Protein backbone atom coordinates (compact mmCIF):
# COMPACT_ATOMS: atom_id res chain seq x y z
CA UNK A 1 0.00 0.00 0.00
CA UNK A 2 1.27 3.42 -1.00
CA UNK A 3 0.37 6.36 1.17
CA UNK A 4 1.03 10.06 0.66
CA UNK A 5 0.23 12.60 3.35
CA UNK A 6 0.38 16.34 2.83
CA UNK A 7 3.07 16.23 0.14
CA UNK A 8 4.09 19.71 -1.02
CA UNK A 9 6.68 20.76 -3.55
CA UNK A 10 7.88 24.08 -4.90
CA UNK A 11 10.88 24.94 -7.03
CA UNK A 12 13.05 27.68 -5.68
CA UNK A 13 13.38 29.35 -9.07
CA UNK A 14 9.60 29.76 -9.47
CA UNK A 15 8.67 30.13 -5.78
CA UNK A 16 5.23 28.79 -6.51
CA UNK A 17 3.78 25.54 -5.23
CA UNK A 18 3.89 22.85 -7.91
CA UNK A 19 2.22 20.37 -5.57
CA UNK A 20 0.13 21.43 -2.62
CA UNK A 21 -1.03 19.15 0.19
CA UNK A 22 -1.21 15.96 -1.86
CA UNK A 23 -2.69 13.11 0.15
CA UNK A 24 -3.96 9.79 -1.15
CA UNK A 25 -3.63 6.10 -0.64
CA UNK A 26 -3.29 3.32 -3.22
CA UNK A 27 -4.09 -0.19 -2.09
CA UNK A 28 -2.07 -3.23 -3.11
CA UNK A 29 -3.20 -4.36 -6.58
CA UNK A 30 -5.07 -1.17 -7.38
CA UNK A 31 -4.71 0.56 -10.75
CA UNK A 32 -4.97 4.33 -10.47
CA UNK A 33 -4.94 6.90 -13.25
CA UNK A 34 -3.35 10.26 -12.58
CA UNK A 35 -4.95 12.89 -14.74
CA UNK A 36 -4.31 16.57 -15.21
CA UNK A 37 -3.51 19.20 -17.73
CA UNK A 38 0.09 19.90 -18.75
CA UNK A 39 1.91 21.53 -15.84
CA UNK A 40 -0.60 20.25 -13.26
CA UNK A 41 2.19 18.54 -11.33
CA UNK A 42 1.82 14.92 -12.52
CA UNK A 43 5.45 14.49 -13.57
CA UNK A 44 6.66 16.24 -10.42
CA UNK A 45 4.64 13.77 -8.35
CA UNK A 46 6.11 10.86 -10.35
CA UNK A 47 9.62 12.23 -9.76
CA UNK A 48 8.97 12.52 -6.03
CA UNK A 49 7.69 8.93 -5.89
CA UNK A 50 10.80 7.84 -7.80
CA UNK A 51 13.01 9.74 -5.33
CA UNK A 52 14.52 12.06 -7.92
CA UNK A 53 12.94 15.01 -6.14
CA UNK A 54 12.43 15.46 -2.42
CA UNK A 55 9.12 16.81 -1.14
CA UNK A 56 9.28 20.08 0.81
CA UNK A 57 6.74 18.73 3.27
CA UNK A 58 4.64 15.65 3.87
CA UNK A 59 5.38 11.96 4.08
CA UNK A 60 5.37 9.01 1.71
CA UNK A 61 5.34 5.38 2.70
CA UNK A 62 5.09 2.05 0.93
CA UNK A 63 3.76 -0.86 2.98
CA UNK A 64 4.04 1.45 6.00
CA UNK A 65 7.80 1.80 5.39
CA UNK A 66 8.65 5.49 5.24
CA UNK A 67 10.48 6.60 2.10
CA UNK A 68 12.46 9.05 4.19
CA UNK A 69 13.69 6.39 6.61
CA UNK A 70 14.36 3.60 4.13
CA UNK A 71 14.62 4.92 0.55
CA UNK A 72 15.98 1.60 -0.70
CA UNK A 73 12.81 -0.27 0.28
CA UNK A 74 10.68 1.70 -2.16
CA UNK A 75 13.36 1.77 -4.87
CA UNK A 76 13.59 -2.02 -4.77
CA UNK A 77 9.86 -2.36 -5.23
CA UNK A 78 9.14 0.37 -7.75
CA UNK A 79 9.50 0.45 -11.51
CA UNK A 80 9.10 3.80 -13.23
CA UNK A 81 8.60 4.90 -16.80
CA UNK A 82 9.34 8.60 -17.08
CA UNK A 83 7.71 10.85 -19.62
CA UNK A 84 9.79 12.24 -22.44
CA UNK A 85 10.73 11.37 -25.95
CA UNK A 86 13.95 9.51 -25.41
CA UNK A 87 15.33 8.02 -22.28
CA UNK A 88 17.56 5.26 -23.63
CA UNK A 89 21.30 5.10 -24.12
CA UNK A 90 21.47 5.52 -27.88
CA UNK A 91 24.69 3.59 -28.39
CA UNK A 92 23.44 0.58 -26.43
CA UNK A 93 20.95 -1.94 -27.76
CA UNK A 94 17.47 -2.26 -26.25
CA UNK A 95 18.61 -5.43 -24.50
CA UNK A 96 21.70 -3.72 -23.06
CA UNK A 97 19.62 -0.77 -21.87
CA UNK A 98 17.16 -3.04 -20.12
CA UNK A 99 19.78 -5.35 -18.59
CA UNK A 100 21.85 -2.40 -17.35
CA UNK A 101 18.84 -1.21 -15.34
CA UNK A 102 18.16 -4.71 -14.02
CA UNK A 103 21.76 -5.17 -12.90
CA UNK A 104 21.88 -1.75 -11.25
CA UNK A 105 18.89 -2.85 -9.21
CA UNK A 106 20.57 -6.08 -8.23
CA UNK A 107 18.30 -8.44 -10.16
CA UNK A 108 19.89 -11.88 -10.64
CA UNK A 109 20.70 -12.85 -14.24
CA UNK A 110 18.36 -15.84 -14.27
CA UNK A 111 15.45 -13.70 -13.14
CA UNK A 112 15.97 -10.79 -15.51
CA UNK A 113 16.57 -13.05 -18.50
CA UNK A 114 13.33 -14.90 -17.88
CA UNK A 115 11.48 -11.65 -17.40
CA UNK A 116 13.07 -10.05 -20.44
CA UNK A 117 11.85 -12.90 -22.61
CA UNK A 118 8.30 -12.36 -21.41
CA UNK A 119 8.44 -8.59 -21.87
CA UNK A 120 10.02 -8.94 -25.32
CA UNK A 121 7.06 -10.98 -26.50
CA UNK A 122 4.50 -8.83 -24.74
CA UNK A 123 5.82 -5.57 -26.17
CA UNK A 124 6.75 -7.03 -29.60
CA UNK A 125 10.40 -6.14 -29.09
CA UNK A 126 11.92 -9.37 -30.39
CA UNK A 127 12.78 -8.07 -33.87
CA UNK A 128 14.91 -5.20 -32.68
CA UNK A 129 15.95 -6.12 -29.13
CA UNK A 130 19.61 -6.26 -30.19
CA UNK A 131 19.56 -3.12 -32.35
CA UNK A 132 21.04 0.11 -31.08
CA UNK A 133 18.49 2.47 -29.58
CA UNK A 134 19.68 5.26 -31.90
CA UNK A 135 17.96 3.44 -34.78
CA UNK A 136 14.58 3.25 -33.00
CA UNK A 137 11.44 5.19 -33.76
CA UNK A 138 9.78 6.98 -30.85
CA UNK A 139 7.31 4.14 -30.41
CA UNK A 140 10.07 1.53 -30.34
CA UNK A 141 11.96 3.57 -27.77
CA UNK A 142 8.86 3.88 -25.62
CA UNK A 143 8.27 0.14 -25.69
CA UNK A 144 11.88 -0.56 -24.76
CA UNK A 145 11.60 2.00 -21.94
CA UNK A 146 8.45 0.28 -20.64
CA UNK A 147 10.28 -3.06 -20.71
CA UNK A 148 13.12 -1.46 -18.75
CA UNK A 149 10.70 -0.15 -16.11
CA UNK A 150 9.19 -3.61 -15.69
CA UNK A 151 12.35 -5.74 -15.89
CA UNK A 152 12.75 -5.72 -12.10
CA UNK A 153 9.25 -7.21 -11.76
CA UNK A 154 8.28 -4.39 -9.38
CA UNK A 155 5.35 -4.55 -6.97
CA UNK A 156 4.55 -0.90 -7.60
CA UNK A 157 4.61 0.40 -11.18
CA UNK A 158 4.58 4.07 -12.13
CA UNK A 159 3.98 4.86 -15.78
CA UNK A 160 4.16 8.52 -16.75
CA UNK A 161 2.31 8.88 -20.04
CA UNK A 162 3.14 5.34 -21.24
CA UNK A 163 1.28 5.60 -24.55
CA UNK A 164 2.63 9.01 -25.48
CA UNK A 165 3.86 8.95 -29.07
CA UNK A 166 2.75 5.41 -29.72
CA UNK A 167 0.73 4.16 -32.65
CA UNK A 168 -2.63 2.45 -32.17
CA UNK A 169 -1.19 -1.07 -32.02
CA UNK A 170 1.48 -0.07 -29.52
CA UNK A 171 -1.15 1.75 -27.45
CA UNK A 172 -3.10 -1.49 -27.31
CA UNK A 173 -0.05 -3.35 -26.08
CA UNK A 174 0.35 -0.75 -23.30
CA UNK A 175 -3.24 -1.38 -22.30
CA UNK A 176 -2.57 -5.11 -22.35
CA UNK A 177 0.50 -4.59 -20.16
CA UNK A 178 -1.49 -2.59 -17.61
CA UNK A 179 -4.20 -5.28 -17.61
CA UNK A 180 -1.58 -7.99 -17.13
CA UNK A 181 -0.02 -6.03 -14.24
CA UNK A 182 -3.48 -5.64 -12.73
CA UNK A 183 -4.28 -9.35 -13.02
CA UNK A 184 -0.94 -10.27 -11.46
CA UNK A 185 -1.73 -8.14 -8.43
CA UNK A 186 0.66 -5.27 -9.10
CA UNK A 187 -0.10 -1.77 -7.92
CA UNK A 188 -0.09 0.66 -10.83
CA UNK A 189 -0.15 4.44 -10.96
CA UNK A 190 -0.22 5.78 -14.50
CA UNK A 191 -0.68 9.22 -15.94
CA UNK A 192 -2.32 9.68 -19.26
CA UNK A 193 -4.02 12.16 -21.57
CA UNK A 194 -5.97 9.38 -23.27
CA UNK A 195 -9.53 9.10 -21.96
CA UNK A 196 -9.90 5.72 -23.62
CA UNK A 197 -6.84 4.39 -21.83
CA UNK A 198 -7.94 5.84 -18.50
CA UNK A 199 -11.48 4.49 -18.75
CA UNK A 200 -10.43 1.03 -19.91
CA UNK A 201 -7.51 0.44 -17.53
CA UNK A 202 -8.01 2.40 -14.33
CA UNK A 203 -10.06 1.43 -11.29
CA UNK A 204 -9.71 4.83 -9.75
CA UNK A 205 -8.88 8.29 -10.96
CA UNK A 206 -6.98 11.09 -9.27
CA UNK A 207 -7.31 14.45 -10.99
CA UNK A 208 -4.68 17.08 -10.39
CA UNK A 209 -5.32 20.72 -11.15
CA UNK A 210 -2.74 23.43 -10.45
CA UNK A 211 -0.88 21.15 -8.06
CA UNK A 212 -3.92 20.14 -6.03
CA UNK A 213 -6.11 17.05 -6.04
CA UNK A 214 -9.52 18.13 -7.25
CA UNK A 215 -11.01 14.68 -7.61
CA UNK A 216 -10.22 11.22 -6.23
CA UNK A 217 -12.98 8.84 -7.25
CA UNK A 218 -13.70 5.37 -8.63
CA UNK A 219 -13.61 5.18 -12.40
CA UNK A 220 -17.19 3.94 -12.42
CA UNK A 221 -18.25 7.48 -11.66
CA UNK A 222 -17.04 8.51 -15.12
CA UNK A 223 -17.80 5.36 -17.08
CA UNK A 224 -21.57 5.17 -17.15
CA UNK A 225 -23.54 6.93 -19.79
CA UNK A 226 -24.55 9.80 -17.55
CA UNK A 227 -21.22 9.85 -15.81
CA UNK A 228 -19.20 12.90 -14.98
CA UNK A 229 -16.92 14.54 -17.52
CA UNK A 230 -13.24 14.35 -16.50
CA UNK A 231 -12.41 17.53 -18.37
CA UNK A 232 -14.87 19.53 -16.28
CA UNK A 233 -12.42 19.21 -13.36
CA UNK A 234 -9.60 20.64 -15.40
CA UNK A 235 -11.30 23.92 -16.20
CA UNK A 236 -11.00 26.86 -13.84
CA UNK B 1 29.99 -5.05 -8.02
CA UNK B 2 27.63 -2.28 -9.09
CA UNK B 3 30.64 -0.04 -9.57
CA UNK B 4 31.94 -2.54 -12.12
CA UNK B 5 28.55 -2.63 -13.82
CA UNK B 6 28.66 1.16 -14.24
CA UNK B 7 32.25 1.07 -15.48
CA UNK B 8 31.49 -1.71 -17.98
CA UNK B 9 28.41 0.00 -19.32
CA UNK B 10 30.12 3.40 -19.60
CA UNK B 11 33.09 1.92 -21.45
CA UNK B 12 30.79 0.04 -23.82
CA UNK B 13 28.85 3.25 -24.39
CA UNK B 14 32.03 5.23 -24.99
CA UNK B 15 33.57 2.67 -27.33
CA UNK B 16 30.56 3.05 -29.58
CA UNK B 17 31.07 6.77 -29.85
CA UNK B 18 33.09 7.51 -32.96
CA UNK B 19 34.05 10.95 -31.68
CA UNK B 20 35.61 9.31 -28.63
CA UNK B 21 37.62 6.85 -30.69
CA UNK B 22 38.90 9.66 -32.89
CA UNK B 23 39.70 11.85 -29.89
CA UNK B 24 41.21 9.13 -27.71
CA UNK B 25 43.13 7.10 -30.26
CA UNK B 26 43.59 8.67 -33.66
CA UNK B 27 44.30 12.26 -32.67
CA UNK B 28 46.96 11.56 -30.04
CA UNK B 29 48.67 8.87 -32.10
CA UNK B 30 48.72 10.72 -35.43
CA UNK B 31 48.43 14.45 -34.81
CA UNK B 32 51.30 14.72 -32.34
CA UNK B 33 53.95 13.15 -34.60
CA UNK B 34 52.66 15.24 -37.50
CA UNK B 35 52.93 18.42 -35.48
CA UNK B 36 56.45 17.51 -34.49
CA UNK B 37 57.52 17.32 -38.11
CA UNK B 38 56.78 21.00 -38.46
CA UNK B 39 58.03 22.09 -35.11
CA UNK B 40 61.40 23.63 -34.51
CA UNK B 41 62.61 24.52 -31.09
CA UNK B 42 64.64 27.48 -30.04
CA UNK B 43 64.75 27.70 -26.30
CA UNK B 44 64.96 31.11 -24.70
CA UNK B 45 67.98 32.09 -22.70
CA UNK B 46 67.38 31.52 -19.03
CA UNK B 47 68.09 34.08 -16.40
CA UNK B 48 70.98 33.68 -14.04
CA UNK B 49 69.49 32.01 -11.00
CA UNK B 50 70.30 33.28 -7.57
CA UNK B 51 71.80 29.99 -6.39
CA UNK B 52 74.40 28.17 -8.47
CA UNK B 53 76.38 25.06 -7.51
CA UNK B 54 79.84 24.78 -9.04
CA UNK B 55 82.12 21.78 -8.74
CA UNK B 56 85.61 23.01 -8.09
CA UNK B 57 88.72 21.82 -6.29
CA UNK B 58 89.20 22.89 -2.72
CA UNK B 59 92.48 24.64 -3.39
CA UNK B 60 91.24 27.07 -6.02
CA UNK B 61 92.41 30.23 -4.36
CA UNK B 62 91.75 33.43 -6.21
CA UNK B 63 89.40 31.69 -8.66
CA UNK B 64 86.72 31.18 -6.04
CA UNK B 65 86.92 34.84 -5.03
CA UNK B 66 86.43 35.93 -8.61
CA UNK B 67 83.45 33.61 -8.99
CA UNK B 68 81.93 34.86 -5.72
CA UNK B 69 82.22 38.43 -6.89
CA UNK B 70 80.60 37.65 -10.23
CA UNK B 71 77.78 35.35 -9.13
CA UNK B 72 75.31 36.51 -6.51
CA UNK B 73 74.84 33.24 -4.65
CA UNK B 74 77.31 30.49 -5.41
CA UNK B 75 78.04 27.23 -3.64
CA UNK B 76 81.27 25.34 -4.21
CA UNK B 77 81.17 21.58 -4.07
CA UNK B 78 83.65 18.82 -4.72
CA UNK B 79 83.29 15.77 -6.89
CA UNK B 80 85.59 13.23 -8.48
CA UNK B 81 83.25 12.90 -11.41
CA UNK B 82 81.90 16.34 -12.41
CA UNK B 83 79.99 15.06 -15.48
CA UNK B 84 78.13 12.47 -13.45
CA UNK B 85 77.35 14.90 -10.64
CA UNK B 86 75.93 17.42 -13.12
CA UNK B 87 73.91 14.70 -14.87
CA UNK B 88 72.47 13.66 -11.52
CA UNK B 89 71.45 17.23 -10.80
CA UNK B 90 74.05 17.78 -8.07
CA UNK B 91 75.61 20.84 -9.71
CA UNK B 92 75.14 23.28 -12.56
CA UNK B 93 78.76 23.52 -13.66
CA UNK B 94 82.13 21.87 -13.09
CA UNK B 95 85.54 23.57 -13.32
CA UNK B 96 88.84 21.73 -13.58
CA UNK B 97 92.09 23.59 -13.99
CA UNK B 98 95.85 23.19 -14.34
CA UNK B 99 98.27 25.51 -12.58
CA UNK B 100 101.92 26.29 -12.98
CA UNK B 101 103.68 28.25 -10.29
CA UNK B 102 100.38 29.34 -8.77
CA UNK B 103 99.23 30.62 -12.11
CA UNK B 104 96.09 29.24 -13.80
CA UNK B 105 97.04 27.82 -17.19
CA UNK B 106 94.18 25.70 -18.52
CA UNK B 107 90.51 25.19 -17.66
CA UNK B 108 88.00 22.48 -18.37
CA UNK B 109 84.33 23.40 -18.02
CA UNK B 110 81.68 20.70 -17.60
CA UNK B 111 78.11 21.73 -18.19
CA UNK B 112 74.70 20.45 -19.21
CA UNK B 113 73.65 22.11 -22.50
CA UNK B 114 70.07 20.83 -22.08
CA UNK B 115 69.67 22.92 -18.93
CA UNK B 116 69.38 26.63 -19.48
CA UNK B 117 70.96 27.54 -16.17
CA UNK B 118 73.94 25.32 -16.90
CA UNK B 119 74.42 26.67 -20.44
CA UNK B 120 74.11 30.20 -19.21
CA UNK B 121 76.66 29.60 -16.45
CA UNK B 122 79.01 28.03 -18.97
CA UNK B 123 78.90 31.13 -21.18
CA UNK B 124 79.19 33.45 -18.21
CA UNK B 125 82.16 31.67 -16.60
CA UNK B 126 83.88 31.08 -19.93
CA UNK B 127 84.07 34.81 -20.56
CA UNK B 128 84.92 35.47 -16.91
CA UNK B 129 87.87 33.07 -17.02
CA UNK B 130 89.01 34.42 -20.33
CA UNK B 131 89.04 37.97 -19.11
CA UNK B 132 90.48 37.17 -15.66
CA UNK B 133 93.17 34.61 -16.36
CA UNK B 134 93.68 34.26 -20.07
CA UNK B 135 94.33 37.79 -21.06
CA UNK B 136 94.15 38.25 -24.80
CA UNK B 137 97.59 39.95 -24.96
CA UNK B 138 99.48 37.14 -23.30
CA UNK B 139 97.34 34.08 -24.02
CA UNK B 140 95.18 34.57 -27.08
CA UNK B 141 94.48 30.85 -27.53
CA UNK B 142 90.86 30.22 -26.54
CA UNK B 143 91.44 26.46 -26.66
CA UNK B 144 92.94 26.74 -23.25
CA UNK B 145 89.39 26.56 -21.99
CA UNK B 146 88.08 23.14 -22.83
CA UNK B 147 84.35 22.65 -23.08
CA UNK B 148 82.82 19.30 -22.10
CA UNK B 149 79.04 19.00 -22.45
CA UNK B 150 77.80 16.08 -20.34
CA UNK B 151 75.58 14.80 -23.15
CA UNK B 152 75.92 14.43 -26.88
CA UNK B 153 74.52 17.23 -29.00
CA UNK B 154 71.96 14.86 -30.46
CA UNK B 155 70.69 13.81 -27.06
CA UNK B 156 70.60 17.42 -25.94
CA UNK B 157 68.49 18.39 -28.87
CA UNK B 158 66.12 15.46 -28.27
CA UNK B 159 65.81 16.22 -24.57
CA UNK B 160 65.01 19.85 -25.24
CA UNK B 161 62.39 18.89 -27.82
CA UNK B 162 60.74 16.28 -25.64
CA UNK B 163 60.87 18.25 -22.41
CA UNK B 164 59.02 21.07 -24.11
CA UNK B 165 56.40 19.19 -26.11
CA UNK B 166 55.74 15.96 -24.23
CA UNK B 167 54.19 17.38 -21.02
CA UNK B 168 52.02 19.80 -23.01
CA UNK B 169 50.73 17.17 -25.43
CA UNK B 170 50.15 14.64 -22.68
CA UNK B 171 48.14 17.12 -20.62
CA UNK B 172 46.14 18.54 -23.51
CA UNK B 173 45.17 15.18 -25.00
CA UNK B 174 44.43 13.47 -21.71
CA UNK B 175 42.36 16.47 -20.56
CA UNK B 176 40.39 16.67 -23.78
CA UNK B 177 39.63 12.94 -24.05
CA UNK B 178 38.84 12.31 -20.37
CA UNK B 179 36.68 15.42 -20.10
CA UNK B 180 34.90 14.83 -23.39
CA UNK B 181 33.98 11.32 -22.19
CA UNK B 182 32.86 12.38 -18.75
CA UNK B 183 30.78 15.23 -20.18
CA UNK B 184 28.95 12.67 -22.32
CA UNK B 185 28.46 10.52 -19.21
CA UNK B 186 27.09 13.39 -17.10
CA UNK B 187 25.58 16.18 -19.22
CA UNK B 188 24.68 13.50 -21.80
CA UNK B 189 22.55 11.72 -19.20
CA UNK B 190 20.57 14.94 -18.78
CA UNK B 191 20.30 15.55 -22.51
CA UNK B 192 19.01 12.02 -23.16
CA UNK B 193 16.79 12.13 -20.05
CA UNK B 194 18.39 8.88 -18.90
CA UNK B 195 19.44 10.52 -15.65
CA UNK B 196 15.96 10.07 -14.20
CA UNK B 197 15.97 6.31 -14.65
CA UNK B 198 19.54 6.14 -13.38
CA UNK B 199 18.78 8.13 -10.23
CA UNK B 200 15.62 6.15 -9.54
CA UNK B 201 17.64 2.90 -9.62
CA UNK B 202 18.75 1.33 -6.38
CA UNK B 203 22.36 2.45 -6.63
CA UNK B 204 24.04 5.12 -4.57
CA UNK B 205 24.89 8.43 -6.20
CA UNK B 206 28.43 7.98 -4.91
CA UNK B 207 28.78 4.77 -6.96
CA UNK B 208 27.34 6.50 -10.03
CA UNK B 209 29.83 9.39 -9.79
CA UNK B 210 32.76 7.12 -8.96
CA UNK B 211 31.93 4.67 -11.77
CA UNK B 212 31.70 7.42 -14.34
CA UNK B 213 34.92 9.14 -13.21
CA UNK B 214 36.83 5.86 -13.32
CA UNK B 215 35.40 4.95 -16.73
CA UNK B 216 36.40 8.39 -18.09
CA UNK B 217 39.85 7.97 -16.55
CA UNK B 218 40.30 4.72 -18.43
CA UNK B 219 39.40 6.51 -21.65
CA UNK B 220 41.88 9.29 -20.81
CA UNK B 221 44.71 6.93 -19.96
CA UNK B 222 44.06 5.12 -23.25
CA UNK B 223 44.72 8.43 -25.01
CA UNK B 224 47.95 8.81 -23.03
CA UNK B 225 49.05 5.30 -23.98
CA UNK B 226 48.15 5.94 -27.62
CA UNK B 227 50.15 9.16 -27.62
CA UNK B 228 53.21 7.52 -26.06
CA UNK B 229 53.07 4.49 -28.36
CA UNK B 230 52.57 6.76 -31.38
CA UNK B 231 55.55 8.86 -30.32
CA UNK B 232 57.72 5.82 -29.60
CA UNK B 233 57.02 4.29 -33.00
CA UNK B 234 57.20 7.47 -35.04
CA UNK B 235 60.43 8.65 -33.36
CA UNK B 236 61.92 5.18 -33.85
CA UNK B 237 61.45 5.40 -37.60
CA UNK B 238 61.90 9.18 -37.87
CA UNK B 239 64.22 10.23 -34.99
CA UNK B 240 64.44 13.75 -36.42
CA UNK B 241 60.94 14.53 -35.11
CA UNK B 242 62.25 14.26 -31.56
CA UNK B 243 65.47 16.15 -32.19
CA UNK B 244 67.58 13.29 -33.53
CA UNK B 245 67.04 10.46 -31.07
CA UNK B 246 64.03 8.22 -30.61
CA UNK B 247 62.11 8.32 -27.35
CA UNK B 248 63.20 4.79 -26.46
CA UNK B 249 66.87 5.70 -26.80
CA UNK B 250 66.43 8.59 -24.41
CA UNK B 251 64.43 6.92 -21.68
CA UNK B 252 63.70 3.31 -20.80
CA UNK B 253 60.32 1.60 -20.88
CA UNK B 254 60.21 1.68 -17.10
CA UNK B 255 60.69 5.45 -17.17
CA UNK B 256 57.84 5.67 -19.70
CA UNK B 257 55.76 3.63 -17.26
CA UNK B 258 56.52 6.21 -14.57
CA UNK B 259 55.19 8.90 -16.91
CA UNK B 260 52.09 6.71 -17.36
CA UNK B 261 51.60 6.54 -13.58
CA UNK B 262 51.91 10.31 -13.24
CA UNK B 263 49.44 10.78 -16.09
CA UNK B 264 46.96 8.36 -14.49
CA UNK B 265 46.48 10.78 -11.62
CA UNK B 266 46.28 13.77 -13.95
CA UNK B 267 43.59 11.97 -15.94
CA UNK B 268 41.74 11.17 -12.72
CA UNK B 269 41.79 14.86 -11.88
CA UNK B 270 40.58 15.88 -15.35
CA UNK B 271 37.76 13.32 -15.13
CA UNK B 272 36.68 14.60 -11.72
CA UNK B 273 36.75 18.23 -12.93
CA UNK B 274 34.82 17.21 -16.07
CA UNK B 275 32.25 15.39 -13.95
CA UNK B 276 31.53 18.53 -11.93
CA UNK B 277 31.22 20.62 -15.08
CA UNK B 278 29.09 17.98 -16.82
CA UNK B 279 26.69 17.70 -13.92
CA UNK B 280 26.28 21.44 -13.89
CA UNK B 281 25.85 21.75 -17.68
CA UNK B 282 22.42 21.20 -19.13
CA UNK B 283 23.70 19.71 -22.39
CA UNK B 284 26.77 18.07 -23.88
CA UNK B 285 27.41 21.20 -25.90
CA UNK B 286 27.39 23.40 -22.82
CA UNK B 287 29.58 20.93 -20.96
CA UNK B 288 32.10 20.80 -23.80
CA UNK B 289 32.28 24.57 -23.87
CA UNK B 290 32.85 24.65 -20.11
CA UNK B 291 35.79 22.27 -20.42
CA UNK B 292 37.64 24.39 -22.98
CA UNK B 293 39.15 26.77 -20.40
CA UNK B 294 40.29 23.74 -18.39
CA UNK B 295 42.12 22.38 -21.42
CA UNK B 296 43.76 25.75 -22.00
CA UNK B 297 44.67 25.94 -18.31
CA UNK B 298 46.14 22.43 -18.44
CA UNK B 299 48.17 23.49 -21.43
CA UNK B 300 49.39 26.63 -19.64
CA UNK B 301 50.22 24.77 -16.43
CA UNK B 302 52.11 22.07 -18.28
CA UNK B 303 54.13 24.57 -20.26
CA UNK B 304 54.58 27.09 -17.43
CA UNK B 305 57.63 25.33 -16.07
CA UNK B 306 59.28 24.72 -19.43
CA UNK B 307 61.45 27.77 -18.91
CA UNK B 308 62.40 26.43 -15.52
CA UNK B 309 64.96 23.83 -14.63
CA UNK B 310 64.05 20.11 -14.80
CA UNK B 311 66.27 19.50 -11.77
CA UNK B 312 65.01 22.23 -9.49
CA UNK B 313 61.52 23.25 -8.47
CA UNK B 314 60.21 25.47 -5.71
CA UNK B 315 58.16 23.59 -3.14
CA UNK B 316 55.28 25.94 -3.92
CA UNK B 317 55.03 24.64 -7.49
CA UNK B 318 54.71 21.10 -6.18
CA UNK B 319 51.33 22.07 -4.75
CA UNK B 320 50.00 23.16 -8.14
CA UNK B 321 48.33 20.23 -9.92
CA UNK B 322 49.32 19.51 -13.51
CA UNK B 323 52.27 21.93 -13.20
CA UNK B 324 53.93 19.59 -10.71
CA UNK B 325 53.22 16.56 -12.91
CA UNK B 326 54.68 18.40 -15.87
CA UNK B 327 57.85 19.05 -13.87
CA UNK B 328 58.07 15.38 -12.86
CA UNK B 329 57.67 14.24 -16.48
CA UNK B 330 60.52 16.52 -17.49
CA UNK B 331 62.70 15.27 -14.66
CA UNK B 332 61.96 11.67 -15.75
CA UNK B 333 63.09 12.57 -19.26
CA UNK B 334 66.33 13.96 -17.83
CA UNK B 335 66.82 10.77 -15.82
CA UNK B 336 66.60 12.64 -12.56
CA UNK B 337 63.21 11.89 -11.08
CA UNK B 338 62.99 12.91 -7.45
CA UNK B 339 60.79 10.41 -5.54
CA UNK B 340 59.58 13.21 -3.28
CA UNK B 341 58.38 15.31 -6.22
CA UNK B 342 56.87 12.19 -7.82
CA UNK B 343 54.82 11.39 -4.71
CA UNK B 344 53.93 15.06 -4.18
CA UNK B 345 52.53 15.21 -7.71
CA UNK B 346 50.42 12.07 -7.19
CA UNK B 347 49.21 13.27 -3.81
CA UNK B 348 48.32 16.79 -4.98
CA UNK B 349 46.42 15.58 -8.03
CA UNK B 350 44.60 12.98 -5.91
CA UNK B 351 43.58 15.62 -3.35
CA UNK B 352 42.25 17.92 -6.08
CA UNK B 353 40.46 14.98 -7.73
CA UNK B 354 38.90 14.17 -4.35
CA UNK B 355 37.81 17.78 -4.00
CA UNK B 356 36.07 17.73 -7.38
CA UNK B 357 34.52 14.37 -6.50
CA UNK B 358 32.98 16.06 -3.44
CA UNK B 359 31.75 18.94 -5.63
CA UNK B 360 30.19 16.38 -8.00
CA UNK B 361 28.51 14.68 -5.05
CA UNK B 362 27.08 18.02 -3.97
CA UNK B 363 25.85 18.79 -7.49
CA UNK B 364 24.16 15.44 -8.10
CA UNK B 365 22.17 15.89 -4.90
CA UNK B 366 21.08 19.39 -5.86
CA UNK B 367 17.66 19.34 -7.55
CA UNK B 368 18.11 22.68 -9.30
CA UNK B 369 21.27 21.38 -10.95
CA UNK B 370 19.93 17.96 -11.94
CA UNK B 371 16.76 19.52 -13.36
CA UNK B 372 18.51 22.29 -15.28
CA UNK B 373 17.08 22.34 -18.78
Interface residues (C-beta under 8 A of the other chain):
Chain A: X11 X12 X13 X47 X50 X51 X52 X53 X54 X72 X75 X76 X78 X80 X82 X84 X85 X86 X87 X88 X89 X90 X91 X92 X96 X100 X101 X103 X104 X105 X106 X132 X145 X148 X149
Chain B: X2 X5 X6 X9 X12 X13 X16 X17 X192 X193 X194 X196 X197 X198 X199 X200 X201 X202 X203 X367 X368 X370 X371
